[in-house]
């Protein structure tokens, strides 16, 4: 199996040792033909009634404390006990601006930039993704590489070398990811990319791949792809994380929760751990509400977010937190530890336990599902 490593100008490719399966440096790939989406598709099948590709335009709180989820025409999509915002960028900002939960909305306000310029807002980078398919193997001795000090590319990976592929083919498909700077310089409406811009970005990224990988021949050309696809990822990798190290936020008073990789670690693992943490918190909150079914009665403490929350710049590679060696892993953990605490937990009023009717008060220090320590996405 071809290795994963780092491609540096002048130094060429440097392969990194394959970590042991018990190492926090080990990465896992979803198999079964669906890519990473196979993970979420499996979960959705087990949950049952999951509706995908549904545009939510508005949220309304009812007198009983539930939420009405509405489409663009005001039609009712669902009435739910909890709302989870597992998204960032302009869409999440606009949705929550009208929901009447200002503290949650403040967290979701963001800025698009290739670097962090203000500590009070989430910063999102923009990246271009290009797929280039070749009718025969390129003969490169590596399957994936972080590309250092390059103005256009930050990553190149051979999709055909992913483990567990159902179909073998003589074709090779490569995924190319741009740098943040290139993404910003070439930003356009991602839902309607102009034809000329699509062609320009495709050519620049493919040619950069040839140059970085040493594929340019004596005549100054490289292998010709038989198919290409390019897409702008407008709200891509977060450049900072919310201070305090909390993996998610649940406002029990409004029954609105927020999760995402921008809480602790900008990567798929960080997003998954944040979502799992919020799911556990909601399950606990729902189980403790009194009386049963009264969604407007908070059962657990609410997290109060500062009016000007502080985000901490995250030390990571250009495409997110992908520490490939021990030194990078330690930098990643140190970044999470340095995060500045900006959330405070407010104890809920005493409540009666369902069985015994006793009054209890939550101290918020060791609550299941409410992690109160600096957290790295690589913690087990």
C-alpha positions in Angstrom: 0.0 0.0 0.0 1.3 3.4 -1.0 2.1 5.7 2.0 0.6 8.9 3.2 3.0 11.8 3.9 4.2 15.3 3.2 5.3 16.9 -0.1 7.7 19.8 0.4 9.4 22.0 -2.2 13.0 21.0 -2.7 12.7 18.0 -0.4 10.1 15.9 -2.3 7.8 13.4 -0.7 8.4 12.3 2.9 6.5 9.2 3.9 5.2 9.1 7.5 5.1 5.8 9.4 1.8 4.0 9.6 0.6 4.3 13.2 -0.6 1.4 15.3 -4.3 0.9 15.3 -4.4 1.9 19.0 -2.6 5.2 18.3 -4.5 8.5 18.3 -2.7 9.2 15.1 -4.4 6.4 13.3 -7.1 7.4 10.9 -10.1 5.3 9.8 -11.9 5.3 6.5 -15.5 4.4 6.0 -15.9 1.6 3.5 -18.9 0.1 1.6 -18.8 2.3 -1.4 -20.4 5.4 0.1 -17.3 7.2 1.4 -17.6 9.1 4.6 -21.3 9.5 3.9 -21.7 5.8 4.6 -21.2 6.5 8.4 -24.1 8.9 8.6 -26.3 6.8 6.2 -25.9 3.9 8.6 -26.9 6.0 11.6 -29.9 7.4 9.7 -31.2 3.9 8.8 -31.2 2.9 12.4 -33.0 6.1 13.5 -35.8 5.5 11.1 -37.7 8.6 10.1 -34.9 10.9 8.9 -35.7 13.4 6.1 -32.7 14.5 4.0 -32.4 17.4 1.6 -35.1 19.4 3.3 -34.7 23.2 3.3 -35.7 24.7 6.7 -36.4 28.5 6.4 -37.9 29.4 9.8 -38.4 28.2 13.4 -41.3 29.2 15.6 -41.7 28.5 19.3 -45.1 27.4 20.5 -46.7 28.2 23.8 -46.1 24.7 25.0 -42.4 25.1 24.4 -42.1 22.9 21.3 -40.6 24.2 18.0 -42.4 24.4 14.6 -40.0 23.8 11.8 -41.2 25.6 8.6 -40.2 25.5 4.9 -39.8 28.5 2.6 -43.5 28.9 2.1 -44.4 28.7 5.8 -45.5 25.1 5.5 -45.0 22.9 8.6 -42.3 20.3 8.2 -42.3 19.0 11.8 -43.1 20.0 15.4 -40.2 19.0 17.7 -39.1 19.2 21.3 -35.5 20.2 20.5 -33.7 22.0 17.7 -30.1 21.1 16.9 -28.1 23.4 14.7 -25.3 21.2 13.2 -24.3 23.8 10.7 -22.3 27.0 10.4 -22.0 29.8 7.9 -24.6 32.3 6.5 -27.5 29.8 6.5 -27.2 29.0 10.2 -26.7 32.7 11.0 -29.9 33.7 9.0 -32.0 30.9 10.4 -31.3 31.6 14.1 -31.4 35.4 13.7 -35.2 35.1 13.6 -35.6 32.3 16.2 -35.6 34.5 19.3 -32.5 32.8 20.9 -29.9 35.7 20.7 -27.2 33.9 22.7 -27.3 30.9 20.3 -27.4 33.2 17.3 -24.4 35.2 18.5 -22.3 32.0 18.5 -23.2 31.3 14.9 -22.3 34.7 13.5 -19.2 34.2 11.4 -16.6 35.8 9.1 -15.1 34.4 5.9 -11.3 35.0 5.7 -8.1 33.0 5.0 -6.9 34.1 8.5 -8.3 35.1 11.9 -8.7 38.8 12.2 -11.1 39.2 15.2 -11.4 36.9 18.3 -15.1 37.4 18.8 -16.3 35.7 15.7 -16.0 32.2 14.2 -13.8 32.4 11.1 -14.4 30.1 8.1 -12.1 29.5 5.2 -13.1 28.8 1.6 -11.6 25.9 -0.3 -11.8 24.6 -3.8 -12.1 20.9 -4.3 -11.2 19.3 -7.7 -11.6 15.7 -8.8 -9.3 14.6 -11.7 -9.8 11.2 -13.2 -7.1 9.5 -15.4 -7.5 6.5 -17.6 -4.4 4.8 -16.2 -2.4 5.0 -13.0 0.0 8.0 -12.7 2.7 5.8 -11.1 3.1 8.0 -8.0 4.7 6.2 -5.1 2.3 7.7 -2.6 -1.4 7.7 -2.0 -1.9 11.0 -0.3 0.2 14.1 0.7 -0.1 17.3 2.6 1.4 19.8 0.1 3.5 22.4 2.0 4.3 26.0 1.0 2.3 25.8 -2.2 0.2 28.8 -3.3 -2.6 26.7 -4.9 -2.7 23.2 -3.3 -2.8 21.9 0.3 -3.7 18.2 -0.3 -3.7 15.6 -3.0 -5.1 12.1 -2.4 -5.6 9.1 -4.6 -9.3 8.0 -4.2 -8.6 4.7 -6.0 -6.3 3.6 -3.1 -8.9 3.9 -0.4 -9.4 0.6 1.4 -12.6 -1.4 1.0 -13.5 -0.2 -2.5 -16.1 -2.5 -4.0 -15.1 -2.0 -7.6 -11.5 -2.2 -8.9 -10.7 -0.2 -12.0 -7.7 0.8 -14.1 -8.8 4.4 -13.8 -7.3 6.7 -11.1 -9.3 9.4 -9.4 -7.4 12.1 -7.5 -8.9 14.6 -5.0 -7.2 18.0 -4.9 -7.9 20.6 -2.2 -6.8 24.2 -2.5 -5.2 26.4 0.0 -7.3 28.9 2.0 -5.6 31.8 0.2 -6.5 30.3 -3.3 -10.1 29.7 -2.1 -10.5 33.3 -1.0 -8.8 34.8 -4.1 -11.1 32.8 -6.4 -14.4 32.9 -4.4 -17.7 33.2 -6.3 -21.3 32.0 -5.8 -20.8 28.3 -5.1 -24.4 27.5 -6.1 -23.8 29.0 -9.6 -20.1 28.9 -10.5 -19.5 30.8 -13.8 -18.3 28.5 -16.6 -15.2 30.6 -17.1 -14.3 30.4 -13.4 -14.9 26.7 -13.3 -12.5 26.1 -16.2 -9.9 28.5 -14.8 -9.8 26.9 -11.3 -9.8 23.4 -12.8 -6.8 24.2 -15.0 -4.9 26.0 -12.2 -5.4 23.1 -9.7 -4.6 20.3 -12.1 -1.5 22.1 -13.3 -0.4 22.7 -9.7 -0.8 19.0 -9.0 1.4 18.1 -11.9 4.0 20.6 -10.8 4.0 19.5 -7.1 4.0 15.8 -7.9 6.7 16.0 -10.6 4.4 14.9 -13.4 5.3 17.6 -16.0 7.0 16.0 -19.0 9.8 17.4 -21.2 7.3 19.1 -23.4 5.9 21.0 -20.4 2.7 19.1 -20.2 1.2 16.5 -17.9 -1.1 13.6 -18.2 -4.5 14.5 -19.6 -7.5 13.8 -17.3 -10.5 12.1 -18.9 -12.9 13.8 -16.5 -12.7 16.6 -14.0 -15.1 18.1 -11.5 -14.6 21.2 -9.4 -16.6 22.7 -6.5 -16.2 25.7 -4.2 -16.6 24.8 -0.5 -17.6 28.3 0.7 -17.9 27.6 4.4 -15.1 25.2 4.7 -12.7 24.6 7.6 -13.0 26.7 10.7 -9.9 28.6 11.6 -10.7 29.0 15.3 -12.5 27.2 18.0 -14.8 28.4 20.8 -12.9 29.1 24.0 -13.5 26.9 26.9 -13.1 23.5 25.3 -16.9 22.6 25.6 -17.7 20.1 22.8 -21.3 21.5 22.3 -23.8 23.9 23.8 -27.4 23.1 24.8 -29.6 26.0 26.0 -32.1 24.1 28.1 -34.4 27.1 28.5 -35.0 27.3 24.8 -34.3 23.6 24.0 -31.9 24.7 21.2 -28.5 23.0 20.9 -25.5 23.7 18.7 -22.7 21.3 17.7 -19.9 21.3 15.1 -16.2 20.9 14.5 -15.7 24.6 15.4 -16.2 23.8 19.1 -12.9 21.9 19.7 -11.3 20.5 16.6 -11.9 21.4 12.9 -12.1 17.9 11.4 -14.6 15.1 10.8 -13.7 13.6 14.2 -14.3 16.9 16.0 -17.7 17.2 14.3 -18.7 13.6 15.2 -17.6 14.0 18.9 -19.4 17.3 19.2 -22.6 15.8 17.8 -22.4 12.7 20.1 -21.8 15.0 23.1 -24.9 17.1 22.3 -27.0 14.0 21.7 -26.0 12.7 25.2 -26.8 16.1 26.7 -30.3 16.3 25.1 -31.1 12.7 26.1 -30.3 13.5 29.7 -32.2 16.8 29.6 -35.3 15.1 28.1 -35.2 12.3 30.7 -35.1 14.8 33.6 -37.8 17.2 32.5 -40.8 17.6 34.9 -43.6 16.9 34.3 -43.2 14.3 31.5 -43.6 15.9 28.1 -43.4 19.6 29.3 -40.8 20.8 26.8 -41.0 24.4 28.2 -39.7 23.3 31.7 -35.8 23.2 31.7 -34.4 20.2 33.5 -30.7 20.8 33.2 -28.6 23.9 33.6 -28.5 26.3 30.7 -25.1 27.4 29.2 -24.8 31.1 29.2 -22.6 32.4 26.4 -20.8 35.7 26.8 -22.3 38.6 24.8 -18.9 38.8 23.1 -17.7 35.1 23.0 -14.0 34.6 22.4 -12.7 32.2 19.8 -9.2 30.8 20.0 -7.1 30.5 16.8 -6.5 26.8 16.1 -3.0 25.6 15.2 -3.5 23.1 12.4 -2.7 22.2 8.8 -4.3 24.2 6.0 -7.1 21.7 5.4 -8.0 21.2 9.1 -6.7 19.3 12.0 -4.9 16.3 10.5 -1.8 15.7 12.7 0.3 13.2 10.9 3.1 12.9 13.4 3.6 13.1 17.2 4.8 16.8 17.1 1.7 17.9 15.2 -0.5 15.9 17.6 1.0 17.7 20.6 0.5 21.1 18.9 -3.2 20.1 18.3 -3.7 19.2 21.9 -1.9 22.3 23.2 -4.2 24.5 21.1 -7.2 23.0 22.7 -5.7 23.5 26.2 -4.9 27.1 25.5 -8.5 27.9 24.6 -9.9 30.8 26.7 -13.0 29.9 28.7 -16.0 32.0 27.7 -18.9 29.9 28.9 -20.4 29.8 32.3 -22.8 27.2 33.6 -25.8 28.4 35.5 -27.5 26.0 37.9 -31.2 25.3 37.3 -33.6 25.9 40.1 -34.2 22.8 42.4 -36.4 20.3 40.7 -38.3 17.2 41.9 -37.2 13.7 41.0 -39.8 11.8 39.2 -39.8 8.8 41.5 -39.2 10.1 45.0 -40.3 13.7 44.7 -37.2 15.0 46.3 -35.7 18.4 45.5 -32.3 18.2 43.9 -29.8 20.8 42.6 -27.3 20.2 39.9 -23.8 21.4 40.6 -22.6 21.3 37.0 -19.2 20.0 37.8 -19.3 16.4 36.7 -22.5 16.1 34.7 -22.8 13.3 32.2 -22.7 14.7 28.7 -21.5 18.2 29.8 -17.8 18.0 29.5 -16.1 20.8 31.5 -12.5 20.3 30.6 -10.2 21.3 27.7 -10.9 18.7 25.1 -9.1 17.5 22.0 -10.8 15.6 19.3 -8.1 12.9 19.7 -9.0 12.1 23.3 -10.6 8.6 23.6 
